[in-house]
Amino acid sequence: MTGQEERGGGIQVIARAASVMRALADNPGGLSLAQIAERVGLARSTVQRIVQALEAERFVELSGPQGGFQLGPELARMLYRRQIDIVSVARPFLERLCSELHESVALCMLNGDEVTALDRCVAERVLRVVFPLGTIPLPARDLAPGLAIIAESPELPAAWSDPELARRLDAVRASGRARDRNDDFVGFSVALRSPLGVHALVAVVPESRAEGRDDQIFAELEACRDALAGRLGSAG
């Protein structure tokens, strides 16, 4: 076998392994070897060899006593490391945004039907909003960063398919901007797409300072988003 043939064979193996992992990602409850083979269009024996290799590297694991397979913990560990990466890269951008707006800002992600704040910068002002780190105890659909991220999702869970949410998401998609009002503060958010997934930048402003500032706040968020996306590498 020539070197070129060996490289071609290696690329084919990687492509087949990727197709197996995509099939498992689309079926979080797990699939049998026969089901995987049917979905990826490969012989069961070929799928078995690929799954065994992925299992040895912890990319695939048994899904239960029925003998099916699901994605393993190694992929989750790698994704977690990638989230840590985005926090370290985004930190100076958040600090600059906070300094320019003189308001509290945060980097968020969607976790199920809740928003998780990965990092934040709190404005050094007497009247300020202290954005909590970690999971925010409000439905994502009621928060500007949640709406910004959900609007980028190709499919919505059935529980989110209602006319009012659809109307709000259409408005976010049309403008690229999401806004919410909770108690005495207003949230402004834009989505950040990158090879690390979809996140959101959010500025949280006391209601007394929010009036008449929509365009200025969103412009600063968008400039920060574009600069950070360029740093991370754009995702089509």
MDAnalysis code that builds the backbone (N, CA, C; Angstrom):
import MDAnalysis as mda
import numpy as np

u = mda.Universe.empty(708, n_residues=236, atom_resindex=np.repeat(np.arange(236), 3), trajectory=True)
u.add_TopologyAttr("name", ["N", "CA", "C"] * 236)
u.add_TopologyAttr("resid", np.arange(1, 237))
u.add_TopologyAttr("resname", ["MET", "THR", "GLY", "GLN", "GLU", "GLU", "ARG", "GLY", "GLY", "GLY", "ILE", "GLN", "VAL", "ILE", "ALA", "ARG", "ALA", "ALA", "SER", "VAL", "MET", "ARG", "ALA", "LEU", "ALA", "ASP", "ASN", "PRO", "GLY", "GLY", "LEU", "SER", "LEU", "ALA", "GLN", "ILE", "ALA", "GLU", "ARG", "VAL", "GLY", "LEU", "ALA", "ARG", "SER", "THR", "VAL", "GLN", "ARG", "ILE", "VAL", "GLN", "ALA", "LEU", "GLU", "ALA", "GLU", "ARG", "PHE", "VAL", "GLU", "LEU", "SER", "GLY", "PRO", "GLN", "GLY", "GLY", "PHE", "GLN", "LEU", "GLY", "PRO", "GLU", "LEU", "ALA", "ARG", "MET", "LEU", "TYR", "ARG", "ARG", "GLN", "ILE", "ASP", "ILE", "VAL", "SER", "VAL", "ALA", "ARG", "PRO", "PHE", "LEU", "GLU", "ARG", "LEU", "CYS", "SER", "GLU", "LEU", "HIS", "GLU", "SER", "VAL", "ALA", "LEU", "CYS", "MET", "LEU", "ASN", "GLY", "ASP", "GLU", "VAL", "THR", "ALA", "LEU", "ASP", "ARG", "CYS", "VAL", "ALA", "GLU", "ARG", "VAL", "LEU", "ARG", "VAL", "VAL", "PHE", "PRO", "LEU", "GLY", "THR", "ILE", "PRO", "LEU", "PRO", "ALA", "ARG", "ASP", "LEU", "ALA", "PRO", "GLY", "LEU", "ALA", "ILE", "ILE", "ALA", "GLU", "SER", "PRO", "GLU", "LEU", "PRO", "ALA", "ALA", "TRP", "SER", "ASP", "PRO", "GLU", "LEU", "ALA", "ARG", "ARG", "LEU", "ASP", "ALA", "VAL", "ARG", "ALA", "SER", "GLY", "ARG", "ALA", "ARG", "ASP", "ARG", "ASN", "ASP", "ASP", "PHE", "VAL", "GLY", "PHE", "SER", "VAL", "ALA", "LEU", "ARG", "SER", "PRO", "LEU", "GLY", "VAL", "HIS", "ALA", "LEU", "VAL", "ALA", "VAL", "VAL", "PRO", "GLU", "SER", "ARG", "ALA", "GLU", "GLY", "ARG", "ASP", "ASP", "GLN", "ILE", "PHE", "ALA", "GLU", "LEU", "GLU", "ALA", "CYS", "ARG", "ASP", "ALA", "LEU", "ALA", "GLY", "ARG", "LEU", "GLY", "SER", "ALA", "GLY"])
u.atoms.positions = np.array([
    [0.855, -1.202, 0.000],
    [0.000, 0.000, 0.000],
    [0.886, 1.245, 0.000],
    [0.569, 2.175, -0.857],
    [1.347, 3.411, -0.931],
    [0.996, 4.333, 0.231],
    [1.874, 5.341, 0.443],
    [1.608, 6.304, 1.501],
    [0.311, 7.050, 1.284],
    [0.032, 7.367, 0.007],
    [-1.217, 8.085, -0.296],
    [-2.433, 7.225, 0.030],
    [-2.344, 5.930, -0.271],
    [-3.449, 5.016, 0.042],
    [-3.640, 4.892, 1.541],
    [-2.532, 4.854, 2.299],
    [-2.627, 4.777, 3.753],
    [-3.297, 6.018, 4.325],
    [-2.918, 7.188, 3.792],
    [-3.550, 8.423, 4.267],
    [-5.031, 8.440, 3.940],
    [-5.367, 7.973, 2.731],
    [-6.777, 7.920, 2.358],
    [-7.569, 6.997, 3.245],
    [-6.965, 5.845, 3.587],
    [-7.641, 4.918, 4.489],
    [-7.830, 5.503, 5.868],
    [-6.828, 6.249, 6.347],
    [-6.945, 6.883, 7.664],
    [-8.038, 7.921, 7.690],
    [-8.138, 8.709, 6.620],
    [-9.201, 9.723, 6.531],
    [-10.568, 9.054, 6.521],
    [-10.689, 7.931, 5.822],
    [-11.967, 7.219, 5.764],
    [-12.371, 6.709, 7.138],
    [-11.408, 6.184, 7.889],
    [-11.695, 5.693, 9.243],
    [-12.197, 6.829, 10.123],
    [-11.541, 7.992, 10.045],
    [-11.959, 9.142, 10.850],
    [-13.365, 9.583, 10.454],
    [-13.632, 9.618, 9.158],
    [-14.960, 10.027, 8.693],
    [-16.028, 9.066, 9.182],
    [-15.721, 7.774, 9.159],
    [-16.697, 6.790, 9.622],
    [-16.911, 6.907, 11.131],
    [-15.840, 7.118, 11.873],
    [-15.979, 7.291, 13.320],
    [-16.814, 8.530, 13.637],
    [-16.598, 9.604, 12.866],
    [-17.376, 10.824, 13.071],
    [-18.852, 10.582, 12.790],
    [-19.157, 9.805, 11.745],
    [-20.563, 9.532, 11.429],
    [-21.216, 8.703, 12.526],
    [-20.464, 7.782, 13.133],
    [-20.995, 6.990, 14.246],
    [-21.294, 7.898, 15.437],
    [-20.377, 8.803, 15.743],
    [-20.581, 9.699, 16.887],
    [-21.745, 10.656, 16.636],
    [-21.915, 11.106, 15.400],
    [-23.067, 11.973, 15.097],
    [-24.389, 11.215, 15.275],
    [-24.395, 9.951, 14.855],
    [-25.609, 9.142, 15.025],
    [-25.944, 8.999, 16.505],
    [-24.941, 8.796, 17.339],
    [-25.171, 8.668, 18.782],
    [-25.588, 10.003, 19.383],
    [-25.020, 11.090, 18.880],
    [-25.401, 12.413, 19.384],
    [-26.866, 12.707, 19.088],
    [-27.363, 12.228, 17.959],
    [-28.763, 12.448, 17.572],
    [-29.715, 11.524, 18.326],
    [-29.165, 10.544, 19.029],
    [-29.986, 9.571, 19.769],
    [-29.408, 9.374, 21.166],
    [-29.612, 10.369, 22.057],
    [-28.990, 10.323, 23.386],
    [-29.424, 9.130, 24.232],
    [-30.541, 8.481, 23.879],
    [-30.958, 7.289, 24.624],
    [-30.131, 6.066, 24.305],
    [-29.289, 6.147, 23.276],
    [-28.430, 5.029, 22.909],
    [-28.929, 4.273, 21.694],
    [-28.017, 3.589, 21.011],
    [-28.339, 2.786, 19.838],
    [-27.583, 1.468, 19.904],
    [-28.194, 0.426, 19.364],
    [-27.499, -0.853, 19.228],
    [-26.549, -0.778, 18.034],
    [-25.662, -1.756, 17.921],
    [-24.757, -1.787, 16.777],
    [-25.534, -1.850, 15.462],
    [-26.597, -2.652, 15.444],
    [-27.406, -2.776, 14.227],
    [-28.058, -1.448, 13.871],
    [-28.551, -0.728, 14.879],
    [-29.182, 0.565, 14.623],
    [-28.171, 1.583, 14.114],
    [-26.974, 1.581, 14.700],
    [-25.931, 2.483, 14.221],
    [-25.594, 2.170, 12.768],
    [-25.411, 0.877, 12.482],
    [-25.057, 0.459, 11.125],
    [-26.101, 0.924, 10.114],
    [-27.368, 0.813, 10.489],
    [-28.441, 1.236, 9.595],
    [-28.393, 2.741, 9.335],
    [-28.101, 3.509, 10.389],
    [-28.122, 4.965, 10.259],
    [-26.918, 5.505, 9.481],
    [-25.773, 4.854, 9.601],
    [-24.577, 5.379, 8.935],
    [-24.276, 4.664, 7.619],
    [-25.040, 3.612, 7.324],
    [-24.865, 2.928, 6.059],
    [-23.597, 2.110, 5.958],
    [-23.197, 1.477, 7.074],
    [-22.004, 0.630, 7.099],
    [-22.374, -0.768, 7.567],
    [-21.504, -1.721, 7.274],
    [-21.724, -3.084, 7.752],
    [-21.618, -3.131, 9.267],
    [-22.394, -4.023, 9.877],
    [-22.390, -4.128, 11.336],
    [-20.995, -4.458, 11.863],
    [-20.265, -5.300, 11.159],
    [-18.916, -5.671, 11.605],
    [-17.985, -4.458, 11.598],
    [-18.155, -3.603, 10.592],
    [-17.339, -2.385, 10.522],
    [-17.677, -1.455, 11.675],
    [-18.970, -1.288, 11.927],
    [-19.419, -0.443, 13.033],
    [-18.904, -0.984, 14.357],
    [-18.917, -2.293, 14.517],
    [-18.443, -2.891, 15.763],
    [-16.976, -2.548, 16.019],
    [-16.147, -2.631, 14.974],
    [-14.729, -2.301, 15.146],
    [-14.549, -0.822, 15.503],
    [-15.311, 0.047, 14.841],
    [-15.206, 1.479, 15.129],
    [-15.653, 1.768, 16.560],
    [-16.775, 1.184, 16.971],
    [-17.296, 1.417, 18.322],
    [-16.323, 0.899, 19.365],
    [-15.714, -0.244, 19.128],
    [-14.742, -0.779, 20.081],
    [-13.550, 0.163, 20.248],
    [-13.089, 0.737, 19.127],
    [-11.975, 1.681, 19.208],
    [-12.382, 2.954, 19.947],
    [-13.588, 3.467, 19.661],
    [-14.078, 4.662, 20.351],
    [-14.310, 4.393, 21.835],
    [-14.778, 3.196, 22.146],
    [-15.017, 2.822, 23.542],
    [-13.704, 2.770, 24.314],
    [-12.652, 2.277, 23.675],
    [-11.347, 2.197, 24.338],
    [-10.825, 3.586, 24.698],
    [-11.200, 4.596, 23.899],
    [-10.778, 5.974, 24.159],
    [-11.821, 6.750, 24.957],
    [-12.890, 6.092, 25.380],
    [-13.951, 6.673, 26.208],
    [-14.795, 7.714, 25.465],
    [-14.768, 7.675, 24.137],
    [-15.668, 8.525, 23.364],
    [-17.057, 7.898, 23.255],
    [-17.142, 6.602, 23.486],
    [-18.398, 5.857, 23.448],
    [-18.429, 4.943, 24.661],
    [-19.626, 4.712, 25.209],
    [-19.776, 3.806, 26.341],
    [-21.108, 3.082, 26.239],
    [-21.236, 2.002, 27.007],
    [-22.501, 1.278, 27.050],
    [-23.587, 2.176, 27.626],
    [-24.771, 2.117, 27.038],
    [-25.857, 2.975, 27.497],
    [-26.744, 2.311, 28.533],
    [-26.542, 1.032, 28.800],
    [-27.355, 0.353, 29.801],
    [-27.314, -1.146, 29.628],
    [-28.091, -1.865, 30.417],
    [-28.075, -3.328, 30.370],
    [-28.566, -3.916, 29.052],
    [-29.238, -3.123, 28.226],
    [-29.726, -3.623, 26.943],
    [-28.611, -3.800, 25.919],
    [-27.426, -3.237, 26.203],
    [-26.295, -3.436, 25.318],
    [-26.093, -2.372, 24.265],
    [-26.874, -1.310, 24.301],
    [-26.685, -0.235, 23.341],
    [-25.500, 0.645, 23.707],
    [-25.232, 1.640, 22.874],
    [-24.101, 2.533, 23.106],
    [-24.557, 3.985, 23.051],
    [-23.835, 4.834, 23.783],
    [-24.081, 6.265, 23.782],
    [-22.732, 6.982, 23.813],
    [-22.755, 8.304, 23.616],
    [-21.517, 9.066, 23.701],
    [-20.929, 8.958, 25.108],
    [-19.609, 8.865, 25.189],
    [-18.944, 8.660, 26.464],
    [-18.443, 9.933, 27.114],
    [-17.815, 9.810, 28.273],
    [-17.418, 10.980, 29.068],
    [-16.253, 11.769, 28.494],
    [-15.455, 11.169, 27.623],
    [-14.294, 11.892, 27.102],
    [-14.712, 13.093, 26.267],
    [-15.780, 12.947, 25.514],
    [-16.257, 14.061, 24.711],
    [-16.733, 15.202, 25.596],
    [-17.460, 14.872, 26.671],
    [-17.922, 15.902, 27.606],
    [-16.738, 16.603, 28.266],
    [-15.703, 15.833, 28.595],
    [-14.523, 16.435, 29.218],
    [-13.850, 17.424, 28.275],
    [-13.759, 17.044, 27.002],
    [-13.143, 17.932, 26.022],
    [-13.976, 19.197, 25.823],
    [-15.299, 19.039, 25.778],
    [-16.169, 20.202, 25.630],
    [-16.056, 21.122, 26.837],
    [-15.925, 20.527, 28.033],
    [-15.758, 21.332, 29.243],
    [-14.463, 22.142, 29.170],
    [-13.403, 21.491, 28.690],
    [-12.145, 22.205, 28.546],
    [-12.280, 23.352, 27.551],
    [-13.058, 23.147, 26.504],
    [-13.263, 24.200, 25.523],
    [-14.007, 25.382, 26.133],
    [-14.966, 25.097, 27.033],
    [-15.679, 26.187, 27.697],
    [-14.732, 26.983, 28.580],
    [-13.803, 26.284, 29.258],
    [-12.808, 26.992, 30.048],
    [-11.965, 27.878, 29.140],
    [-11.643, 27.373, 27.945],
    [-10.864, 28.148, 26.985],
    [-11.565, 29.447, 26.619],
    [-12.870, 29.389, 26.370],
    [-13.563, 30.596, 25.942],
    [-13.608, 31.624, 27.064],
    [-13.668, 31.180, 28.316],
    [-13.664, 32.116, 29.437],
    [-12.342, 32.876, 29.486],
    [-11.235, 32.162, 29.329],
    [-9.930, 32.820, 29.398],
    [-9.733, 33.782, 28.231],
    [-10.219, 33.417, 27.040],
    [-10.088, 34.287, 25.879],
    [-11.005, 35.503, 26.009],
    [-12.215, 35.271, 26.516],
    [-13.220, 36.341, 26.564],
    [-12.979, 37.344, 27.682],
    [-12.220, 36.971, 28.704],
    [-12.087, 37.836, 29.880],
    [-11.670, 39.270, 29.549],
    [-10.598, 39.495, 28.784],
    [-10.235, 40.902, 28.507],
    [-11.287, 41.648, 27.693],
    [-12.023, 40.937, 26.854],
    [-13.090, 41.576, 26.087],
    [-14.219, 42.026, 27.015],
    [-14.553, 41.177, 27.999],
    [-15.585, 41.545, 28.974],
    [-15.142, 42.746, 29.803],
    [-13.881, 42.755, 30.207],
    [-13.379, 43.866, 31.015],
    [-13.453, 45.179, 30.237],
    [-13.101, 45.112, 28.949],
    [-13.151, 46.319, 28.111],
    [-14.597, 46.779, 27.917],
    [-15.500, 45.827, 27.683],
    [-16.916, 46.160, 27.492],
    [-17.497, 46.788, 28.750],
    [-17.178, 46.223, 29.899],
    [-17.654, 46.758, 31.178],
    [-17.143, 48.183, 31.379],
    [-15.872, 48.406, 31.035],
    [-15.283, 49.731, 31.195],
    [-15.926, 50.751, 30.266],
    [-16.261, 50.339, 29.042],
    [-16.839, 51.268, 28.074],
    [-18.297, 51.590, 28.376],
    [-19.045, 50.578, 28.850],
    [-20.460, 50.803, 29.160],
    [-20.671, 51.345, 30.574],
    [-19.710, 51.085, 31.455],
    [-19.868, 51.399, 32.882],
    [-21.068, 50.650, 33.467],
    [-21.285, 49.434, 32.943],
    [-22.366, 48.580, 33.426],
    [-21.844, 47.140, 33.558],
    [-22.559, 46.339, 34.333],
    [-22.170, 44.946, 34.516],
    [-22.448, 44.148, 33.246],
    [-21.510, 43.265, 32.890],
    [-21.644, 42.455, 31.674],
    [-21.278, 41.012, 32.005],
    [-21.715, 40.100, 31.124],
    [-21.432, 38.683, 31.368],
    [-21.396, 37.911, 30.057],
    [-20.742, 36.762, 30.112],
    [-20.715, 35.792, 29.020],
    [-21.553, 34.605, 29.466],
    [-22.544, 34.219, 28.652],
    [-23.492, 33.176, 29.055],
    [-23.578, 32.063, 28.022],
    [-24.075, 30.922, 28.477],
    [-24.384, 29.809, 27.598],
    [-25.726, 29.232, 28.004],
    [-26.322, 28.441, 27.128],
    [-27.589, 27.786, 27.419],
    [-27.307, 26.393, 27.952],
    [-27.941, 26.042, 29.057],
    [-27.781, 24.730, 29.669],
    [-29.172, 24.150, 29.877],
    [-29.635, 23.349, 28.892],
    [-31.008, 22.873, 28.956],
    [-31.958, 24.024, 28.715],
    [-32.856, 24.271, 29.665],
    [-33.770, 25.410, 29.533],
    [-33.403, 26.523, 30.510],
    [-32.132, 26.558, 30.911],
    [-31.651, 27.604, 31.810],
    [-30.400, 28.247, 31.227],
    [-30.123, 29.459, 31.679],
    [-28.938, 30.193, 31.267],
    [-27.873, 30.049, 32.350],
    [-26.642, 29.792, 31.925],
    [-25.512, 29.720, 32.842],
    [-24.534, 30.835, 32.508],
    [-24.177, 31.619, 33.513],
    [-23.179, 32.671, 33.337],
    [-21.798, 32.075, 33.562],
    [-20.966, 32.098, 32.509],
    [-19.622, 31.532, 32.595],
    [-18.635, 32.503, 33.225],
    [-18.830, 33.790, 32.973],
    [-17.954, 34.811, 33.546],
    [-18.692, 36.135, 33.546],
    [-18.198, 37.085, 34.336],
    [-18.870, 38.379, 34.454],
    [-17.855, 39.443, 34.836],
    [-18.218, 40.675, 34.597],
    [-17.503, 41.838, 35.107],
    [-18.552, 42.762, 35.719],
    [-18.369, 43.100, 36.974],
    [-19.345, 43.925, 37.694],
    [-18.897, 45.379, 37.658],
    [-19.804, 46.259, 37.268],
    [-19.493, 47.688, 37.179],
    [-19.167, 48.256, 38.553],
    [-18.159, 49.121, 38.594],
    [-17.775, 49.770, 39.851],
    [-18.572, 51.053, 40.020],
    [-19.859, 50.870, 40.349],
    [-20.744, 52.009, 40.548],
    [-21.557, 51.770, 41.816],
    [-22.049, 52.867, 42.396],
    [-22.856, 52.733, 43.612],
    [-24.113, 51.924, 43.310],
    [-24.817, 52.284, 42.240],
    [-25.995, 51.539, 41.806],
    [-25.564, 50.639, 40.657],
    [-25.554, 49.356, 40.893],
    [-25.076, 48.414, 39.888],
    [-25.817, 47.096, 40.035],
    [-25.734, 46.280, 39.009],
    [-26.326, 44.948, 39.030],
    [-25.194, 43.937, 39.156],
    [-25.285, 43.081, 40.167],
    [-24.290, 42.018, 40.352],
    [-24.829, 40.758, 39.695],
    [-24.342, 40.466, 38.511],
    [-24.807, 39.318, 37.742],
    [-24.271, 38.047, 38.383],
    [-25.129, 37.060, 38.705],
    [-24.654, 35.854, 39.380],
    [-23.892, 34.923, 38.445],
    [-22.831, 34.320, 38.930],
    [-22.143, 33.270, 38.184],
    [-22.893, 31.964, 38.341],
    [-22.805, 31.102, 37.344],
    [-23.501, 29.821, 37.405],
    [-24.900, 29.930, 36.841],
    [-25.750, 28.971, 37.211],
    [-27.101, 28.897, 36.661],
    [-27.988, 29.997, 37.223],
    [-28.716, 30.658, 36.343],
    [-29.625, 31.739, 36.741],
    [-31.018, 31.147, 36.954],
    [-31.607, 31.333, 38.118],
    [-32.868, 30.650, 38.446],
    [-34.108, 31.271, 37.810],
    [-34.057, 31.464, 36.501],
    [-35.203, 31.956, 35.736],
    [-35.215, 31.196, 34.405],
    [-36.380, 30.975, 33.810],
    [-36.418, 30.297, 32.508],
    [-35.616, 31.059, 31.462],
    [-34.893, 30.338, 30.629],
    [-34.069, 30.968, 29.593],
    [-34.903, 31.860, 28.687],
    [-36.128, 31.467, 28.414],
    [-36.982, 32.224, 27.498],
    [-37.373, 33.586, 28.062],
    [-37.170, 33.797, 29.365],
    [-37.504, 35.070, 29.988],
    [-36.294, 35.985, 30.126],
    [-35.130, 35.538, 29.668],
    [-33.901, 36.298, 29.822],
    [-33.337, 36.670, 28.453],
    [-32.785, 37.867, 28.356],
    [-32.226, 38.320, 27.082],
    [-31.159, 37.360, 26.547],
    [-30.182, 36.906, 27.359],
    [-29.190, 35.974, 26.803],
    [-29.808, 34.654, 26.373],
    [-30.830, 34.206, 27.080],
    [-31.514, 32.981, 26.679],
    [-32.192, 33.151, 25.335],
    [-32.885, 34.267, 25.146],
    [-33.561, 34.533, 23.869],
    [-32.549, 34.658, 22.732],
    [-31.410, 35.327, 23.012],
    [-30.396, 35.506, 21.975],
    [-29.857, 34.171, 21.489],
    [-29.630, 33.236, 22.428],
    [-29.088, 31.932, 22.057],
    [-30.167, 31.061, 21.417],
    [-31.358, 31.050, 22.009],
    [-32.442, 30.217, 21.477],
    [-32.771, 30.614, 20.048],
    [-32.701, 31.912, 19.750],
    [-33.003, 32.386, 18.400],
    [-32.032, 31.821, 17.371],
    [-30.852, 31.391, 17.813],
    [-29.856, 30.811, 16.911],
    [-30.037, 29.306, 16.746],
    [-30.957, 28.711, 17.515],
    [-31.138, 27.266, 17.477],
    [-32.040, 26.878, 16.312],
    [-31.642, 25.873, 15.518],
    [-32.471, 25.476, 14.371],
    [-33.788, 24.822, 14.778],
    [-33.803, 24.146, 15.924],
    [-35.018, 23.470, 16.387],
    [-35.236, 23.795, 17.860],
    [-36.502, 23.939, 18.226],
    [-36.853, 24.236, 19.616],
    [-37.541, 23.043, 20.248],
    [-37.311, 22.825, 21.563],
    [-38.072, 21.781, 22.256],
    [-39.565, 22.044, 22.150],
    [-40.354, 20.973, 22.167],
    [-41.809, 21.112, 22.026],
    [-42.392, 22.026, 23.094],
    [-41.806, 21.993, 24.305],
    [-42.325, 22.808, 25.405],
    [-42.174, 24.303, 25.126],
    [-41.298, 24.678, 24.197],
    [-41.071, 26.082, 23.887],
    [-41.828, 26.532, 22.650],
    [-42.592, 25.664, 22.056],
    [-43.286, 25.992, 20.808],
    [-44.637, 26.626, 21.099],
    [-44.644, 27.908, 21.406],
    [-45.904, 28.622, 21.603],
    [-45.845, 29.938, 20.847],
    [-46.987, 30.500, 20.472],
    [-47.013, 31.694, 19.614],
    [-46.278, 32.893, 20.197],
    [-46.393, 33.118, 21.497],
    [-45.752, 34.288, 22.093],
    [-44.234, 34.186, 21.993],
    [-43.675, 33.002, 22.312],
    [-42.233, 32.831, 22.208],
    [-41.793, 32.938, 20.755],
    [-42.570, 32.355, 19.851],
    [-42.228, 32.430, 18.430],
    [-42.168, 33.880, 17.965],
    [-43.100, 34.697, 18.427],
    [-43.109, 36.118, 18.047],
    [-41.865, 36.819, 18.564],
    [-41.502, 36.548, 19.818],
    [-40.317, 37.187, 20.399],
    [-39.050, 36.745, 19.684],
    [-38.974, 35.455, 19.349],
    [-37.780, 34.948, 18.666],
    [-37.668, 35.513, 17.263],
    [-38.798, 35.679, 16.581],
    [-38.774, 36.287, 15.246],
    [-38.207, 37.702, 15.320],
    [-38.589, 38.428, 16.355],
    [-38.098, 39.794, 16.517],
    [-36.593, 39.794, 16.789],
    [-36.124, 38.832, 17.605],
    [-34.692, 38.741, 17.902],
    [-33.916, 38.379, 16.640],
    [-34.435, 37.428, 15.873],
    [-33.748, 37.028, 14.636],
    [-33.680, 38.193, 13.643],
    [-34.728, 38.980, 13.586],
    [-34.772, 40.090, 12.630],
    [-33.759, 41.177, 12.977],
    [-33.565, 41.432, 14.269],
    [-32.687, 42.524, 14.701],
    [-31.319, 42.046, 15.168],
    [-31.243, 40.769, 15.574],
    [-30.008, 40.266, 16.173],
    [-29.824, 40.741, 17.597],
    [-30.889, 41.308, 18.180],
    [-30.806, 41.887, 19.520],
    [-31.926, 41.346, 20.410],
    [-31.584, 41.052, 21.662],
    [-32.579, 40.560, 22.618],
    [-32.586, 41.464, 23.846],
    [-33.780, 41.685, 24.386],
    [-33.943, 42.596, 25.523],
    [-34.937, 41.995, 26.491],
    [-34.682, 42.169, 27.783],
    [-35.656, 41.741, 28.789],
    [-35.734, 42.799, 29.885],
    [-36.785, 42.709, 30.674],
    [-36.949, 43.616, 31.812],
    [-37.379, 42.779, 33.012],
    [-36.581, 42.817, 34.079],
    [-36.876, 42.056, 35.287],
    [-36.720, 42.966, 36.500],
    [-37.798, 43.131, 37.224],
    [-37.790, 43.970, 38.432],
    [-37.270, 45.368, 38.099],
    [-36.089, 45.726, 38.620],
    [-35.583, 47.084, 38.462],
    [-34.407, 47.185, 37.509],
    [-34.193, 46.177, 36.658],
    [-33.086, 46.257, 35.716],
    [-33.504, 45.715, 34.354],
    [-32.700, 46.062, 33.351],
    [-32.971, 45.670, 31.971],
    [-31.768, 44.904, 31.436],
    [-32.026, 43.814, 30.729],
    [-30.962, 43.028, 30.122],
    [-30.909, 43.246, 28.621],
    [-29.712, 43.421, 28.100],
    [-29.476, 43.589, 26.663],
    [-28.511, 42.483, 26.237],
    [-28.799, 41.791, 25.153],
    [-27.935, 40.670, 24.780],
    [-27.858, 40.468, 23.276],
    [-26.694, 39.963, 22.837],
    [-26.487, 39.538, 21.452],
    [-25.825, 38.169, 21.483],
    [-26.099, 37.370, 20.459],
    [-25.523, 36.031, 20.378],
    [-24.106, 36.096, 19.826],
    [-23.270, 35.180, 20.301],
    [-21.892, 35.038, 19.848],
    [-21.723, 33.636, 19.282],
    [-21.548, 33.554, 17.961],
    [-21.305, 32.266, 17.310],
    [-19.815, 32.097, 17.062],
    [-19.293, 30.925, 17.411],
    [-17.879, 30.630, 17.203],
    [-17.722, 29.126, 17.082],
    [-16.514, 28.626, 16.794],
    [-16.305, 27.180, 16.766],
    [-16.582, 26.511, 18.113],
    [-16.692, 27.293, 19.181],
    [-16.992, 26.739, 20.502],
    [-18.488, 26.662, 20.766],
    [-19.300, 27.025, 19.783],
    [-20.748, 26.951, 19.967],
    [-21.376, 28.329, 19.972],
    [-22.604, 28.393, 20.484],
    [-23.343, 29.659, 20.563],
    [-23.384, 30.113, 22.020],
    [-22.894, 31.304, 22.254],
    [-22.939, 31.917, 23.579],
    [-23.662, 33.252, 23.459],
    [-23.726, 33.975, 24.547],
    [-24.357, 35.298, 24.510],
    [-23.562, 36.263, 25.363],
    [-23.429, 37.480, 24.876],
    [-22.908, 38.590, 25.663],
    [-24.101, 39.374, 26.170],
    [-24.068, 39.751, 27.442],
    [-25.214, 40.453, 28.020],
    [-24.727, 41.607, 28.880],
    [-25.429, 42.715, 28.792],
    [-25.224, 43.849, 29.686],
    [-26.486, 43.994, 30.534],
    [-26.308, 44.145, 31.837],
    [-27.450, 44.263, 32.747],
    [-27.400, 45.644, 33.389],
    [-28.463, 46.426, 33.148],
    [-28.444, 47.854, 33.462],
    [-29.614, 48.207, 34.378],
    [-29.367, 48.956, 35.453],
    [-30.496, 49.437, 36.268],
    [-31.492, 50.193, 35.400],
    [-32.762, 50.009, 35.669],
    [-33.805, 50.604, 34.847],
    [-33.654, 52.118, 34.753],
    [-33.193, 52.732, 35.825],
    [-33.065, 54.191, 35.846],
    [-32.012, 54.698, 34.863],
    [-31.066, 53.810, 34.431],
    [-30.030, 54.230, 33.493],
    [-30.230, 53.633, 32.098],
    [-31.281, 52.841, 31.922],
    [-31.463, 52.130, 30.650],
    [-32.214, 52.942, 29.608],
    [-33.079, 53.836, 30.033],
    [-33.955, 54.532, 29.091],
    [-33.157, 55.330, 28.065],
    [-33.486, 55.137, 26.801],
    [-32.854, 55.888, 25.731],
    [-31.471, 55.414, 25.350],
    [-31.008, 54.309, 25.927],
    [-29.634, 53.854, 25.658],
    [-29.584, 52.579, 24.826],
    [-30.711, 52.109, 24.323],
    [-30.725, 50.827, 23.612],
    [-29.686, 50.766, 22.493],
    [-29.695, 51.747, 21.612],
    [-28.793, 51.707, 20.464],
    [-27.334, 51.734, 20.898],
    [-27.013, 52.567, 21.879],
    [-25.628, 52.661, 22.343],
    [-25.164, 51.367, 22.991],
    [-26.021, 50.784, 23.837],
    [-25.641, 49.544, 24.528],
    [-25.498, 48.394, 23.538],
    [-26.464, 48.272, 22.639],
    [-26.374, 47.186, 21.655],
    [-25.164, 47.371, 20.733],
    [-24.861, 48.606, 20.364],
    [-23.702, 48.850, 19.495],
    [-22.412, 48.409, 20.178],
    [-22.290, 48.690, 21.472],
    [-21.095, 48.264, 22.218],
    [-21.043, 46.743, 22.325],
    [-22.186, 46.117, 22.582],
    [-22.234, 44.657, 22.653],
    [-21.842, 44.033, 21.316],
    [-22.352, 44.581, 20.230],
    [-22.060, 44.028, 18.902],
    [-20.594, 44.202, 18.535],
    [-20.024, 45.338, 18.902],
    [-18.603, 45.553, 18.620],
    [-17.745, 44.562, 19.405],
    [-18.111, 44.339, 20.663],
    [-17.397, 43.363, 21.484],
    [-17.570, 41.963, 20.915],
    [-18.807, 41.634, 20.532],
    [-19.093, 40.318, 19.943],
    [-18.264, 40.066, 18.694],
    [-18.199, 41.062, 17.811],
    [-17.474, 40.895, 16.559],
    [-15.970, 40.736, 16.814],
    [-15.437, 41.511, 17.747],
    [-14.014, 41.406, 18.059],
    [-13.687, 40.058, 18.681],
    [-14.537, 39.608, 19.585],
    [-14.313, 38.310, 20.237],
    [-14.474, 37.163, 19.250],
    [-15.466, 37.249, 18.376],
    [-15.661, 36.218, 17.360],
    [-14.430, 36.125, 16.455],
    [-13.863, 37.288, 16.117],
    [-12.655, 37.291, 15.310],
    [-11.495, 36.633, 16.020],
    [-11.430, 36.829, 17.329],
    [-10.349, 36.223, 18.126],
    [-10.527, 34.712, 18.216],
    [-11.768, 34.265, 18.351],
    [-12.052, 32.837, 18.492],
    [-12.028, 32.112, 17.146],
    [-12.276, 32.862, 16.077],
    [-12.417, 32.243, 14.753],
    [-13.878, 32.120, 14.450],
    [-14.306, 32.699, 13.345],
    [-15.737, 32.746, 13.041],
    [-16.270, 31.375, 12.679],
    [-17.537, 31.152, 12.993],
    [-18.245, 29.912, 12.631],
    [-19.321, 30.270, 11.643],
    [-19.336, 29.601, 10.491],
    [-20.332, 29.936, 9.476],
    [-21.703, 29.533, 9.895],
])
